[in-house]
């Protein structure tokens, strides 16, 4: 994510039913470039089951809200 001004950023991994599996970031960030990695674990610290998951990056800045959603496949 490239921020040109400070923004509130939320990054999470979700099951296909919409339930949050892992919150990777929630908070205000200054301008700059950011990236996150997911270790395949849920918020409980346990490895998730193999399957397809969704990630969501939501950026709320003065210019408005931008959101990106994509898929992650977990295979063991």
C-alpha positions as CSV (number, residue, x, y, z in Angstrom):
1,X,0.0,0.0,0.0
2,X,1.3,3.4,-1.0
3,X,0.0,6.3,1.2
4,X,0.5,9.9,0.1
5,X,-1.0,11.2,3.3
6,X,-1.7,9.8,6.8
7,X,-4.6,7.4,6.8
8,X,-6.5,4.9,8.9
9,X,-5.6,1.4,7.6
10,X,-7.2,-1.9,8.3
11,X,-5.8,-5.2,6.9
12,X,-7.4,-8.5,7.6
13,X,-7.8,-12.1,6.5
14,X,-11.3,-13.5,6.3
15,X,-13.0,-16.8,5.7
16,X,-15.3,-17.1,2.7
17,X,-18.3,-16.6,5.0
18,X,-17.0,-13.2,6.0
19,X,-15.7,-14.2,9.4
20,X,-12.4,-12.5,10.4
21,X,-9.6,-15.1,10.7
22,X,-6.7,-12.8,11.4
23,X,-6.3,-9.0,11.9
24,X,-2.9,-8.0,10.5
25,X,-3.2,-4.2,11.1
26,X,-5.6,-1.7,12.4
27,X,-4.5,1.9,13.0
28,X,-3.2,5.1,11.6
29,X,-0.2,5.1,9.3
30,X,1.9,8.0,8.0
31,X,2.6,8.5,4.3
32,X,4.9,5.9,2.9
33,X,4.9,2.4,1.4
34,X,3.7,-0.6,3.5
35,X,3.3,-4.3,3.1
36,X,2.1,-7.2,5.3
37,X,2.7,-10.9,5.4
38,X,0.4,-13.5,6.8
39,X,1.9,-16.6,8.4
40,X,-1.2,-18.8,7.9
41,X,-2.3,-18.5,11.5
42,X,-5.6,-17.3,12.9
43,X,-6.0,-14.8,15.7
44,X,-5.8,-17.8,18.1
45,X,-2.2,-18.6,17.0
46,X,-3.2,-21.9,15.3
47,X,-2.6,-22.7,11.6
48,X,-5.8,-22.3,9.6
49,X,-7.3,-25.2,7.6
50,X,-6.2,-25.5,4.0
51,X,-8.6,-23.6,1.7
52,X,-9.3,-20.3,0.1
53,X,-9.4,-17.1,2.2
54,X,-10.0,-13.4,1.5
55,X,-7.8,-10.5,2.4
56,X,-9.1,-7.0,2.7
57,X,-7.1,-3.8,2.8
58,X,-9.2,-0.7,3.7
59,X,-7.7,2.8,3.6
60,X,-9.6,5.7,5.0
61,X,-8.0,9.1,4.3
62,X,-9.1,12.7,3.8
63,X,-9.8,11.9,0.1
64,X,-12.2,9.1,1.0
65,X,-12.2,5.4,1.5
66,X,-10.5,2.9,-0.7
67,X,-10.8,-0.9,-0.4
68,X,-9.1,-3.8,-2.1
69,X,-10.2,-7.5,-1.7
70,X,-8.4,-10.5,-3.0
71,X,-7.9,-14.2,-2.4
72,X,-5.3,-16.3,-0.7
73,X,-5.0,-20.1,-1.1
74,X,-3.6,-22.1,1.8
75,X,-2.1,-25.5,0.9
76,X,-0.1,-27.8,3.2
